[in-house]
Amino acid sequence: MNVNDIKLLVLDIDGTISGKSNTVSAKVRKTIDAVQNKGIKVAIATGRMYSSALRFHQDIGSTMPLIAYQGAWIQDPHTQEIHRHLPVSREIAHQLLDYFEQQHLRFLRSASLSLLSIHFYINDQLFVREMTEDTKSYGERCQVTPIPIGDLRQILNDENTHEPTKVLALSNDAKLIQQLLGQLRLKYKPSELYMTTSVPTFLEATNPLANKGTAVRYLAEEMLGLQSHNVMAIGDNFNDVEMLKYVGIGVAMGNAPEPVQALANWVAPDVELDGAAIAMEKFLLS
């Protein structure tokens, strides 16, 4: 690989350019500025809602469209144009809701503390059955206001409402999330539903064509006329795998799970050590 060929840098947010502080550090911002001053475009690809990711996009001064919802939503904050929206079908959203609610009731009967919070993302708004502690914490970190509506079927059955961009099941039990993910991967083929975890306690489901890999390919090839070897990406979790596989230089963070680190070209230091900045310096500024 020739690092001089890199024309586009794509960055994940949580665990990559933002850690416990929920902000981008001064060092990371300064390094991104230096990369952009070299003429390299910088974009964000995140599992977050568009509205939640927007402040990070603005903070780093990106001129590119913003990839949100694991790639299901690509929007240009400067023109407001939505370049791509790939929702989950109503039929599958209903099936997922039935499945998650069955699991929720099973946990209630067994007096388990591992309850599920179910999130529906529609038209860049977050709809929930009820305001659990997990949902409240999620909303505070993402700086969005969840909308509790009781039975989520009422919004799915409203023909005037868009189909969900993403469905998320949230639990404080990471083992439970892995169990549910394994069961759903037996139920749905990759051609029917894309499922991943962005953090161990989030099970996320999107349109089968929506992942960060296809989204980064869209930015690179369709918008900029680049090829995969012209792109570098940095990520930290399983929802970054497709993106890291696509690009010419794929960097995993030191806080990434071992399987994610194993497929990367290089492993950066931990997010709390400004690992993303160190990776940019190594590959793009040295």
Sine and cosine of phi, psi and omega as CSV:
sin_phi,cos_phi,sin_psi,cos_psi,sin_omega,cos_omega
0.00,0.00,0.57,-0.82,0.01,-1.00
-0.92,-0.38,0.92,-0.38,-0.07,-1.00
-0.91,0.42,-0.36,0.93,0.02,-1.00
-0.95,0.32,-0.21,0.98,0.02,-1.00
-0.99,0.13,-0.20,0.98,-0.08,-1.00
-0.94,0.35,0.84,-0.54,0.02,-1.00
-0.88,-0.47,-0.22,0.98,-0.04,-1.00
-0.64,-0.77,0.77,-0.63,0.09,-1.00
-0.91,-0.41,0.79,-0.62,-0.01,-1.00
-0.89,-0.46,0.77,-0.64,-0.11,-0.99
-0.85,-0.52,0.74,-0.67,0.22,-0.97
-0.96,0.28,0.27,-0.96,0.02,-1.00
-0.99,-0.13,-0.98,0.22,-0.17,-0.99
-0.94,0.35,0.83,-0.56,-0.02,-1.00
1.00,0.09,-0.03,1.00,-0.03,-1.00
-0.84,-0.54,-0.91,0.41,0.07,-1.00
-0.97,-0.26,-0.10,0.99,0.01,-1.00
-0.69,-0.73,0.79,-0.62,0.01,-1.00
-0.92,-0.38,-0.72,-0.70,-0.06,-1.00
-0.88,0.48,-0.50,0.87,-0.05,-1.00
-0.95,0.31,-0.27,0.96,-0.04,-1.00
0.89,0.46,0.45,0.90,0.05,-1.00
-0.63,-0.78,0.21,-0.98,0.08,-1.00
-1.00,-0.02,0.80,-0.60,-0.04,-1.00
-0.93,0.37,0.34,-0.94,0.00,-1.00
-0.87,0.50,-0.62,0.78,-0.01,-1.00
-0.91,0.41,-0.68,0.74,0.01,-1.00
-0.91,0.41,-0.68,0.73,0.03,-1.00
-0.87,0.49,-0.70,0.71,-0.02,-1.00
-0.89,0.45,-0.63,0.78,0.00,-1.00
-0.93,0.35,-0.64,0.77,0.06,-1.00
-0.88,0.47,-0.67,0.75,0.05,-1.00
-0.84,0.54,-0.69,0.73,-0.01,-1.00
-0.90,0.43,-0.63,0.78,0.04,-1.00
-0.90,0.44,-0.71,0.71,0.00,-1.00
-0.91,0.40,-0.55,0.84,0.03,-1.00
-0.92,0.38,-0.32,0.95,0.08,-1.00
-0.99,0.12,-0.03,1.00,-0.01,-1.00
1.00,-0.02,0.13,0.99,0.03,-1.00
-1.00,0.01,0.80,-0.60,0.02,-1.00
-0.98,0.22,0.57,-0.82,-0.03,-1.00
-0.83,-0.55,0.77,-0.64,0.01,-1.00
-0.79,-0.62,0.33,-0.95,0.06,-1.00
-0.94,-0.35,0.67,-0.75,0.13,-0.99
-0.75,-0.66,0.89,-0.46,-0.15,-0.99
-0.64,-0.77,0.35,-0.94,0.16,-0.99
-0.99,0.12,-0.19,0.98,-0.02,-1.00
-0.89,0.45,0.31,-0.95,0.19,-0.98
-0.87,0.49,0.43,-0.90,0.06,-1.00
-0.85,0.53,-0.73,0.68,-0.05,-1.00
-0.90,0.43,-0.52,0.86,0.02,-1.00
-0.97,0.24,-0.53,0.85,-0.05,-1.00
-1.00,0.09,-0.27,0.96,-0.15,-0.99
-0.86,0.51,-0.63,0.78,-0.03,-1.00
-0.91,0.42,-0.51,0.86,0.05,-1.00
-0.95,0.32,-0.66,0.75,0.06,-1.00
-0.85,0.53,-0.69,0.73,0.01,-1.00
-0.94,0.33,-0.60,0.80,-0.05,-1.00
-0.89,0.45,-0.61,0.80,-0.02,-1.00
-1.00,-0.03,-0.02,1.00,0.06,-1.00
0.93,0.36,0.56,0.83,-0.01,-1.00
-0.94,0.35,0.62,-0.79,0.07,-1.00
-0.96,-0.26,0.06,1.00,-0.05,-1.00
-1.00,-0.09,0.33,-0.95,0.16,-0.99
-0.87,0.49,0.43,-0.90,-0.05,-1.00
-0.99,-0.15,0.80,-0.60,0.06,-1.00
-1.00,-0.05,0.89,-0.46,-0.02,-1.00
-0.83,-0.56,0.13,-0.99,0.07,-1.00
0.79,0.61,0.70,0.71,0.01,-1.00
0.88,0.47,0.34,0.94,0.00,-1.00
0.98,-0.22,-0.05,1.00,0.00,-1.00
-0.96,0.27,-0.34,0.94,-0.07,-1.00
-0.72,-0.69,0.87,-0.50,0.07,-1.00
-0.83,-0.56,0.89,-0.46,-0.06,-1.00
-0.70,-0.71,0.62,-0.79,0.05,-1.00
-1.00,-0.01,0.94,-0.35,-0.01,-1.00
-0.90,0.44,-0.36,0.93,-0.05,-1.00
-0.99,0.17,-0.61,0.79,-0.02,-1.00
-0.96,-0.30,-0.21,0.98,-0.09,-1.00
0.94,0.34,0.07,1.00,0.01,-1.00
-0.93,0.37,0.75,-0.67,0.11,-0.99
-1.00,-0.05,0.94,-0.35,-0.05,-1.00
-0.98,0.20,-0.51,0.86,-0.02,-1.00
-0.45,-0.89,0.70,-0.72,0.15,-0.99
-0.62,-0.78,0.92,-0.40,-0.02,-1.00
-0.89,-0.46,0.99,-0.10,-0.07,-1.00
-1.00,0.10,0.18,-0.98,0.17,-0.99
-0.99,0.11,0.68,-0.73,-0.01,-1.00
-0.90,0.43,0.47,-0.88,0.03,-1.00
-0.85,0.52,-0.64,0.77,-0.03,-1.00
-0.87,0.50,-0.76,0.65,-0.02,-1.00
-0.94,0.33,-0.58,0.82,0.06,-1.00
-0.87,0.50,-0.65,0.76,0.07,-1.00
-0.88,0.47,-0.69,0.72,-0.01,-1.00
-0.89,0.46,-0.68,0.74,0.02,-1.00
-0.90,0.43,-0.66,0.75,0.02,-1.00
-0.89,0.47,-0.70,0.71,0.04,-1.00
-0.86,0.51,-0.72,0.70,-0.05,-1.00
-0.89,0.45,-0.76,0.65,-0.04,-1.00
-0.91,0.42,-0.61,0.79,0.01,-1.00
-0.94,0.34,-0.54,0.84,0.09,-1.00
-0.89,0.45,-0.68,0.74,0.03,-1.00
-0.91,0.42,-0.65,0.76,0.00,-1.00
-0.87,0.50,-0.72,0.70,0.00,-1.00
-0.91,0.42,-0.59,0.81,0.02,-1.00
-0.89,0.46,-0.64,0.77,0.01,-1.00
-0.93,0.37,-0.61,0.79,0.02,-1.00
-0.89,0.46,-0.68,0.73,-0.02,-1.00
-0.91,0.41,-0.53,0.85,-0.02,-1.00
-1.00,-0.01,0.11,0.99,0.00,-1.00
0.85,0.52,0.51,0.86,0.02,-1.00
-0.97,0.23,0.53,-0.85,0.08,-1.00
-1.00,0.07,-0.11,0.99,-0.09,-1.00
-1.00,0.02,0.92,0.39,-0.01,-1.00
-0.99,0.16,0.41,-0.91,0.00,-1.00
-0.98,-0.21,0.70,-0.71,0.22,-0.98
-0.97,-0.25,0.79,-0.61,-0.07,-1.00
-0.96,-0.29,0.81,-0.58,-0.05,-1.00
-0.90,-0.43,0.77,-0.63,0.14,-0.99
-0.92,-0.38,0.77,-0.64,0.01,-1.00
-0.94,-0.33,0.93,-0.37,-0.07,-1.00
-0.76,-0.65,0.82,-0.57,0.00,-1.00
0.80,0.60,0.65,0.76,0.02,-1.00
0.87,0.50,0.53,0.85,0.15,-0.99
-0.82,-0.58,0.48,-0.88,-0.04,-1.00
-0.97,-0.26,0.89,-0.45,0.02,-1.00
-0.94,-0.33,0.70,-0.71,-0.02,-1.00
-0.71,-0.70,0.32,-0.95,0.06,-1.00
-0.94,0.35,-0.74,0.67,-0.02,-1.00
-0.47,-0.88,0.27,-0.96,-0.05,-1.00
-1.00,0.00,1.00,-0.04,0.07,-1.00
-0.99,0.11,0.17,-0.98,0.05,-1.00
-0.89,0.45,-0.63,0.78,0.03,-1.00
-0.89,0.46,-0.69,0.72,0.01,-1.00
-0.91,0.41,-0.65,0.76,0.03,-1.00
-0.87,0.49,-0.71,0.70,0.02,-1.00
-0.90,0.43,-0.65,0.76,0.03,-1.00
-0.87,0.50,-0.74,0.67,-0.01,-1.00
-0.88,0.47,-0.63,0.78,0.00,-1.00
-0.91,0.40,-0.68,0.73,-0.01,-1.00
-0.93,0.37,-0.64,0.77,-0.03,-1.00
-0.99,0.11,-0.14,0.99,-0.02,-1.00
0.84,0.54,0.71,0.70,0.11,-0.99
-0.79,-0.62,0.33,-0.94,-0.01,-1.00
-0.95,-0.32,0.96,-0.27,0.05,-1.00
-0.89,0.45,0.55,-0.83,-0.02,-1.00
-0.93,-0.37,0.97,-0.23,0.02,-1.00
-0.98,0.22,0.78,-0.63,-0.07,-1.00
-0.77,-0.64,0.16,0.99,-0.04,-1.00
0.97,0.23,-0.81,-0.59,-0.03,-1.00
-0.92,0.39,0.89,-0.45,-0.03,-1.00
-0.94,0.34,-0.23,0.97,0.02,-1.00
-0.91,0.42,-0.46,0.89,-0.04,-1.00
-0.90,0.43,-0.55,0.84,0.02,-1.00
-0.99,0.15,-0.50,0.87,0.07,-1.00
-0.93,0.37,-0.56,0.83,-0.06,-1.00
-0.99,0.12,-0.14,0.99,0.01,-1.00
-0.98,0.18,0.94,-0.34,-0.05,-1.00
-0.91,0.41,-0.30,0.95,0.02,-1.00
-1.00,0.08,-0.05,1.00,-0.02,-1.00
-0.98,-0.21,0.62,-0.78,0.03,-1.00
-0.92,0.40,0.37,-0.93,0.12,-0.99
-0.93,0.36,0.43,-0.90,-0.04,-1.00
-0.91,0.42,0.67,-0.74,0.12,-0.99
-0.96,0.26,-0.58,0.82,-0.02,-1.00
-0.44,-0.90,0.50,-0.86,0.14,-0.99
-0.86,-0.51,0.74,-0.68,-0.04,-1.00
-0.76,-0.65,0.69,-0.72,0.15,-0.99
-0.93,-0.37,0.82,-0.58,-0.10,-1.00
-0.89,-0.46,0.76,-0.65,0.06,-1.00
-0.57,-0.82,0.51,-0.86,0.06,-1.00
-0.99,0.17,0.02,1.00,0.01,-1.00
-0.96,-0.27,0.98,-0.20,-0.05,-1.00
-0.90,0.43,-0.56,0.83,0.02,-1.00
-0.91,0.42,-0.61,0.79,0.05,-1.00
-0.89,0.46,-0.70,0.72,0.00,-1.00
-0.87,0.49,-0.68,0.74,0.04,-1.00
-0.90,0.43,-0.61,0.79,0.04,-1.00
-0.90,0.45,-0.73,0.69,0.00,-1.00
-0.91,0.42,-0.63,0.78,0.02,-1.00
-0.88,0.47,-0.69,0.73,0.02,-1.00
-0.89,0.46,-0.66,0.75,0.00,-1.00
-0.91,0.40,-0.67,0.74,-0.02,-1.00
-0.94,0.34,-0.50,0.87,0.04,-1.00
-0.95,0.31,-0.35,0.94,0.14,-0.99
-0.98,0.18,-0.48,0.88,-0.06,-1.00
-0.99,0.13,-0.60,0.80,-0.08,-1.00
-0.87,-0.49,0.70,-0.71,0.10,-1.00
-0.97,0.23,0.40,-0.92,0.06,-1.00
-0.84,0.54,-0.43,0.90,0.03,-1.00
-0.97,0.23,-0.17,0.99,-0.01,-1.00
-0.97,-0.22,-0.54,0.84,-0.11,-0.99
-0.35,-0.94,0.69,-0.72,0.12,-0.99
-0.99,-0.13,0.80,-0.59,0.00,-1.00
-0.78,-0.62,0.63,-0.77,-0.04,-1.00
-0.39,-0.92,0.09,-1.00,0.17,-0.99
-0.83,-0.56,0.76,-0.65,0.05,-1.00
-1.00,-0.08,-0.51,0.86,0.24,-0.97
-0.69,-0.72,0.33,-0.94,-0.12,-0.99
-0.86,0.51,-0.35,0.94,-0.06,-1.00
-0.98,-0.18,0.08,1.00,0.00,-1.00
-0.91,-0.42,0.86,-0.51,0.19,-0.98
-0.98,-0.22,0.89,-0.46,-0.11,-0.99
-0.89,-0.45,0.70,-0.71,-0.01,-1.00
-0.80,-0.60,0.75,-0.66,0.02,-1.00
-0.68,-0.73,0.06,-1.00,0.11,-0.99
-0.77,0.63,0.62,-0.78,-0.05,-1.00
-0.87,0.49,-0.37,0.93,0.02,-1.00
-1.00,0.00,-0.05,1.00,-0.09,-1.00
-0.98,-0.19,0.94,-0.34,0.21,-0.98
-0.44,-0.90,0.18,-0.98,-0.07,-1.00
-0.91,0.41,-0.46,0.89,0.02,-1.00
-0.91,0.42,-0.75,0.66,0.01,-1.00
-0.92,0.38,-0.54,0.84,0.01,-1.00
-0.93,0.36,-0.69,0.72,0.03,-1.00
-0.91,0.41,-0.62,0.79,0.07,-1.00
-0.86,0.50,-0.64,0.77,0.02,-1.00
-0.88,0.48,-0.74,0.67,0.02,-1.00
-0.87,0.49,-0.74,0.67,-0.10,-1.00
-0.93,0.36,-0.81,0.58,-0.16,-0.99
-1.00,0.07,-0.70,0.71,-0.07,-1.00
-0.98,0.19,-0.61,0.79,-0.09,-1.00
-1.00,-0.08,-0.60,0.80,-0.11,-0.99
-0.94,-0.35,-0.14,0.99,-0.01,-1.00
0.93,0.37,0.49,0.87,-0.02,-1.00
-0.99,-0.15,0.10,-0.99,0.13,-0.99
-0.89,-0.46,0.15,-0.99,-0.09,-1.00
-0.86,0.51,-0.56,0.83,-0.04,-1.00
-0.95,0.32,-0.13,0.99,0.05,-1.00
-1.00,-0.03,0.07,1.00,-0.13,-0.99
-0.85,-0.52,0.65,-0.76,0.14,-0.99
-0.86,-0.52,0.60,-0.80,0.02,-1.00
-0.67,-0.74,0.51,-0.86,0.03,-1.00
-0.77,-0.64,0.78,-0.62,0.00,-1.00
-0.50,-0.87,0.08,-1.00,-0.13,-0.99
-0.69,-0.72,0.04,1.00,-0.09,-1.00
-0.49,-0.87,-0.04,-1.00,-0.13,-0.99
-0.90,0.43,-0.45,0.89,0.05,-1.00
-0.96,0.29,-0.09,1.00,0.06,-1.00
-0.99,-0.14,-0.07,1.00,-0.13,-0.99
-0.85,0.52,-0.76,0.65,-0.04,-1.00
-0.88,0.47,-0.60,0.80,0.03,-1.00
-0.92,0.40,-0.72,0.70,-0.02,-1.00
-0.92,0.40,-0.53,0.85,0.04,-1.00
-0.95,0.31,-0.55,0.84,-0.07,-1.00
-0.96,0.29,-0.65,0.76,-0.21,-0.98
-0.98,0.20,0.25,-0.97,0.04,-1.00
-0.94,0.34,-0.63,0.77,0.06,-1.00
-0.81,-0.58,0.93,-0.38,0.02,-1.00
-0.94,-0.34,0.86,-0.51,-0.03,-1.00
-0.92,-0.40,0.78,-0.63,0.11,-0.99
-0.98,-0.22,0.56,-0.83,0.03,-1.00
-0.98,0.22,0.40,-0.92,0.03,-1.00
-0.89,0.45,-0.37,0.93,0.04,-1.00
-1.00,0.00,0.09,1.00,0.02,-1.00
-0.97,0.25,0.48,-0.88,0.10,-1.00
-0.86,0.51,0.45,-0.89,-0.06,-1.00
-0.81,0.59,-0.69,0.72,-0.01,-1.00
-0.88,0.47,-0.52,0.85,0.03,-1.00
-0.96,0.29,-0.69,0.73,0.05,-1.00
-0.87,0.50,-0.60,0.80,-0.09,-1.00
-0.90,0.43,-0.48,0.88,-0.05,-1.00
-1.00,-0.09,-0.05,1.00,-0.02,-1.00
-0.99,0.14,0.38,-0.93,0.10,-0.99
-0.97,0.26,-0.46,0.89,-0.03,-1.00
-0.40,-0.92,0.51,-0.86,0.02,-1.00
-0.93,-0.37,0.85,-0.52,-0.01,-1.00
-1.00,0.08,0.25,-0.97,0.13,-0.99
-0.89,0.46,0.15,-0.99,-0.02,-1.00
-0.85,0.52,0.43,-0.90,0.02,-1.00
-0.85,0.52,-0.58,0.82,-0.02,-1.00
-0.95,0.30,-0.17,0.99,0.07,-1.00
-0.96,-0.27,0.30,0.95,-0.01,-1.00
0.85,0.52,0.68,0.73,-0.03,-1.00
-0.85,0.52,-0.57,0.82,0.01,-1.00
-0.89,0.45,-0.64,0.77,0.03,-1.00
-0.90,0.43,-0.65,0.76,0.00,-1.00
-0.90,0.43,-0.63,0.78,0.05,-1.00
-0.91,0.42,-0.68,0.74,0.04,-1.00
-0.89,0.46,-0.68,0.73,0.02,-1.00
-0.88,0.47,-0.67,0.74,-0.05,-1.00
-0.91,0.43,-0.73,0.68,-0.14,-0.99
-1.00,-0.09,-0.48,0.88,-0.14,-0.99
-0.90,-0.44,-0.31,0.95,-0.11,-0.99
-0.87,-0.49,-0.14,0.99,-0.05,-1.00
-0.97,0.22,0.00,0.00,0.00,0.00
